C-alpha cells in the first residue's frame, strides 16, 4: 500500500515557512500505539519504525516527535489514548500489529493519516476501500497472520502427529483477532480430529495462571494466538513452556523452538 498519506501528513506539518515555524516551534507528532510492552519483543519494532522514518527523511527528536503508547495488553485504554491523539491533531497515528487500535483510530478521525499493521483483511475490517486503492485516511500492511491459522494448526499437527488435545491461548481483550483465531482453529481442529481447549490470558498474571492450569491438565500441545500482547510476552511463555515441556507453535514470523 502507498505511504503517500503518511509522508504527506508529516510534510504538511513540517514544511512550514521559517517565519511561521519560529512562532510554532513544536515538531510534528506521531502517535505510536502498540498493544504490547516496551520491553521484550517490541524493541525490534521500534528500531524498524525509526529506520523507516529515516528513509523518508525524518529523525526522531530532530524534525519529528514520536509518542509511544504501550498498552501492555490493556485494550480498554485504547479509546482514551486515541481520543487524546485526535484531539491534539497529531500528524500521524500508527498502529503496528494492533487491529483494534487501527479500527478505533479510523472510527475516531477521517482526517488524520493512519498507518496500520493488521493480521486480517483490511478491506473486511473497513479500514480501506481496496488493497490497490486504499482511499480515505488509512493505509498500511496486512501480516496475513489470521489467514494462516488453519495452516499453523496443521503444522502443529505435523510436529505432534499423535496429539489430540490442543490448548489454544487467546487474549480475549483483542476481540476481533481472538474471535477469528478461535473460529479458524475450531474448524481446522474438527477436520483433523483434534480437540480444542481455550485458555484466555490478557495480563502477565493470567499467562502464569494459564500455564499453571496446563501443567495440571497436560494437553498434548499448545497453540498461541498471534496477538501483539502475547507476542510481547514470548519470553515469559517460552520460560513456562520449558518448565512444562509442552510443544508450542509461536505466532507467524517467529521460529518455533524445540521442545524441552
C-alpha positions as CSV (number, residue, x, y, z in Angstrom):
1,X,0.0,0.0,0.0
2,X,1.0,3.6,-0.5
3,X,3.0,5.6,2.0
4,X,1.8,8.9,0.4
5,X,-0.7,9.8,3.2
6,X,1.9,9.1,5.9
7,X,4.5,11.3,4.2
8,X,2.0,14.0,3.4
9,X,0.8,14.1,6.9
10,X,4.3,14.7,8.2
11,X,5.3,17.1,5.4
12,X,2.2,19.1,5.7
13,X,3.1,19.9,9.3
14,X,6.9,20.1,9.0
15,X,7.2,22.1,5.8
16,X,6.0,25.4,7.3
17,X,7.7,28.7,6.3
18,X,10.6,29.6,8.6
19,X,8.7,32.6,10.0
20,X,5.7,30.5,10.9
21,X,7.9,27.8,12.4
22,X,9.6,30.3,14.6
23,X,6.2,31.1,16.1
24,X,5.3,27.4,16.4
25,X,8.4,25.5,17.4
26,X,6.7,22.2,18.1
27,X,7.7,19.4,15.7
28,X,5.1,17.2,14.0
29,X,3.9,14.4,16.4
30,X,3.4,10.8,15.5
31,X,1.2,8.7,17.9
32,X,2.7,5.2,18.0
33,X,0.1,2.9,19.6
34,X,1.1,-0.8,20.4
35,X,-0.8,-3.4,22.3
36,X,2.3,-5.0,23.8
37,X,5.1,-4.0,26.2
38,X,8.0,-1.7,25.6
39,X,10.3,-4.5,26.7
40,X,11.0,-7.9,25.1
41,X,9.7,-8.3,21.6
42,X,8.7,-4.7,20.9
43,X,12.2,-3.3,20.8
44,X,12.8,-4.6,17.3
45,X,9.6,-2.9,16.1
46,X,10.8,0.4,17.4
47,X,14.1,0.0,15.6
48,X,12.4,-0.9,12.4
49,X,10.0,2.0,12.8
50,X,12.8,4.5,13.3
51,X,14.7,3.1,10.3
52,X,11.6,3.6,8.2
53,X,11.3,7.2,9.3
54,X,14.9,7.9,8.5
55,X,14.4,6.5,5.0
56,X,11.7,9.3,4.4
57,X,14.0,12.0,5.9
58,X,12.7,12.1,9.4
59,X,14.8,11.6,12.5
60,X,13.1,11.3,15.9
61,X,14.0,14.2,18.1
62,X,15.3,16.3,15.3
63,X,12.4,17.0,12.9
64,X,9.7,14.7,14.3
65,X,8.4,13.7,17.7
66,X,7.2,10.2,18.4
67,X,4.9,9.5,21.3
68,X,4.9,5.8,22.3
69,X,1.8,4.4,23.9
70,X,2.4,0.8,25.1
71,X,-0.9,-0.7,26.2
72,X,0.5,-3.7,28.0
73,X,-2.4,-5.7,26.8
74,X,-4.9,-3.3,28.4
75,X,-7.1,-2.7,25.3
76,X,-9.7,-0.8,27.4
77,X,-7.2,2.1,27.4
78,X,-7.5,2.4,23.6
79,X,-10.5,4.8,23.4
80,X,-8.8,7.4,25.7
81,X,-5.4,7.1,24.0
82,X,-6.8,7.5,20.5
83,X,-9.2,10.3,21.6
84,X,-6.3,12.3,23.1
85,X,-4.2,11.9,19.9
86,X,-7.1,13.0,17.7
87,X,-8.0,15.9,20.0
88,X,-4.4,17.2,19.8
89,X,-4.4,16.7,16.0
90,X,-1.2,14.8,15.8
91,X,0.4,14.5,12.3
92,X,0.0,10.7,12.0
93,X,-1.3,7.8,14.1
94,X,0.5,4.5,13.6
95,X,-0.8,1.2,14.9
96,X,1.7,-1.6,14.2
97,X,0.3,-5.1,14.9
98,X,-2.8,-3.7,16.5
99,X,-6.0,-4.3,14.7
100,X,-8.3,-3.0,17.4
101,X,-6.2,0.3,17.6
102,X,-6.5,0.7,13.8
103,X,-10.3,0.3,13.9
104,X,-10.6,2.7,16.9
105,X,-8.4,5.3,15.2
106,X,-10.3,5.0,11.9
107,X,-13.6,5.5,13.7
108,X,-12.3,8.5,15.7
109,X,-10.9,10.5,12.7
110,X,-11.4,10.8,9.0
111,X,-8.7,13.4,8.6
112,X,-5.5,12.3,10.5
113,X,-3.5,9.8,8.4
114,X,-3.4,6.3,9.9
115,X,-0.7,3.8,9.2
116,X,-1.8,0.3,10.4
117,X,-0.4,-3.2,10.7
118,X,-3.1,-5.8,10.9
119,X,-3.4,-9.6,10.8
120,X,-6.7,-9.6,9.0
121,X,-8.0,-8.3,5.6
122,X,-8.1,-4.5,6.0
123,X,-10.9,-4.3,3.4
124,X,-13.2,-6.6,5.5
125,X,-12.2,-4.6,8.6
126,X,-13.4,-1.4,6.9
127,X,-10.1,0.3,7.1
128,X,-9.6,0.8,3.4
129,X,-11.8,0.6,0.2
130,X,-9.5,-1.8,-1.6
131,X,-5.9,-3.0,-1.4
132,X,-4.9,-1.4,-4.7
133,X,-6.6,1.9,-3.9
134,X,-7.0,2.3,-0.1
135,X,-8.7,5.7,-0.3
136,X,-9.6,7.6,2.9
137,X,-7.1,8.4,5.5
138,X,-5.8,4.9,6.3
139,X,-3.1,2.8,4.7
140,X,-0.7,0.1,5.9
141,X,0.0,-3.6,5.6
142,X,-1.6,-7.0,6.3
143,X,0.5,-9.6,8.1
144,X,-1.8,-12.4,7.0
145,X,-1.4,-14.0,10.4
146,X,-5.1,-14.7,10.7
147,X,-5.4,-16.1,7.2
148,X,-2.9,-18.9,8.2
149,X,-4.4,-20.0,11.5
150,X,-5.5,-23.3,10.0
151,X,-2.1,-23.9,8.4
152,X,-0.4,-23.1,11.7
153,X,-2.6,-25.7,13.4
154,X,-1.8,-28.2,10.6
155,X,1.9,-27.6,11.2
156,X,1.5,-28.2,14.9
157,X,-0.3,-31.5,14.0
158,X,2.7,-32.5,11.9
159,X,5.0,-31.7,14.8
160,X,2.9,-33.7,17.2
161,X,1.0,-36.2,15.0
162,X,-0.4,-38.2,17.9
163,X,-1.6,-35.1,19.7
164,X,-5.3,-34.9,20.1
165,X,-5.9,-32.4,22.9
166,X,-4.6,-28.9,22.0
167,X,-4.8,-25.9,24.2
168,X,-5.3,-22.5,22.5
169,X,-4.0,-19.5,24.3
170,X,-6.1,-16.4,23.4
171,X,-6.2,-12.8,24.5
172,X,-10.0,-12.1,24.8
173,X,-9.4,-8.3,25.1
174,X,-8.2,-8.3,21.5
175,X,-11.8,-9.0,20.3
176,X,-11.6,-9.1,16.5
177,X,-8.4,-11.2,16.3
178,X,-9.4,-13.5,19.2
179,X,-12.8,-14.3,17.6
180,X,-11.2,-15.1,14.2
181,X,-8.5,-17.2,15.7
182,X,-11.0,-19.2,17.7
183,X,-13.3,-19.8,14.7
184,X,-10.4,-20.8,12.4
185,X,-8.8,-23.2,14.9
186,X,-12.0,-24.9,15.9
187,X,-12.9,-25.5,12.2
188,X,-9.4,-26.8,11.4
189,X,-9.3,-28.9,14.6
190,X,-12.5,-30.7,13.7
191,X,-11.2,-31.6,10.3
192,X,-8.0,-33.0,11.8
193,X,-9.7,-34.9,14.6
194,X,-8.3,-32.7,17.3
195,X,-9.9,-31.3,20.4
196,X,-9.6,-27.6,21.3
197,X,-9.4,-26.3,24.9
198,X,-9.4,-22.5,25.1
199,X,-7.3,-20.6,27.7
200,X,-7.8,-16.8,28.0
201,X,-4.9,-14.6,29.0
202,X,-4.8,-10.8,28.7
203,X,-2.3,-10.0,31.5
204,X,1.0,-11.2,32.8
205,X,-0.7,-12.8,35.8
206,X,-3.3,-14.6,33.6
207,X,-0.5,-16.1,31.5
208,X,1.0,-17.5,34.6
209,X,-2.4,-18.9,35.7
210,X,-3.0,-20.4,32.2
211,X,0.3,-22.3,32.4
212,X,-0.3,-23.4,35.9
213,X,-3.6,-25.0,34.6
214,X,-1.7,-26.5,31.6
215,X,0.8,-28.1,34.0
216,X,-2.1,-29.9,35.8
217,X,-4.2,-30.8,32.7
218,X,-1.3,-31.8,30.5
219,X,-2.7,-31.3,26.9
220,X,-0.7,-32.7,24.1
221,X,0.3,-29.3,22.6
222,X,-0.2,-25.5,22.9
223,X,-1.2,-23.1,20.1
224,X,-0.5,-19.5,20.9
225,X,-2.7,-16.9,19.1
226,X,-1.0,-14.2,17.0
227,X,-1.7,-11.4,19.5
228,X,0.6,-8.4,20.0
229,X,0.5,-8.7,23.8
230,X,1.1,-12.4,23.8
231,X,3.9,-12.0,21.4
232,X,5.5,-9.3,23.5
233,X,5.4,-11.8,26.4
234,X,7.1,-14.6,24.5
235,X,10.0,-14.8,26.9
236,X,7.5,-15.5,29.7
237,X,5.7,-18.0,27.6
238,X,8.9,-19.8,26.4
239,X,10.1,-20.0,30.1
240,X,6.8,-21.6,31.1
241,X,7.0,-23.9,28.1
242,X,10.4,-25.2,29.1
243,X,9.2,-25.8,32.6
244,X,6.1,-27.7,31.5
245,X,7.7,-29.4,28.5
246,X,4.9,-28.5,26.0
247,X,5.5,-28.3,22.3
248,X,4.4,-24.9,21.2
249,X,3.8,-23.1,17.9
250,X,4.5,-19.4,18.2
251,X,3.0,-16.6,16.1
252,X,3.7,-16.5,12.4
253,X,7.0,-14.8,11.5
254,X,8.8,-16.4,14.5
255,X,10.8,-19.6,14.5
256,X,9.3,-22.5,16.5
257,X,11.7,-23.7,19.3
258,X,12.5,-27.3,20.0
259,X,10.7,-28.9,22.9
260,X,12.4,-29.2,26.3
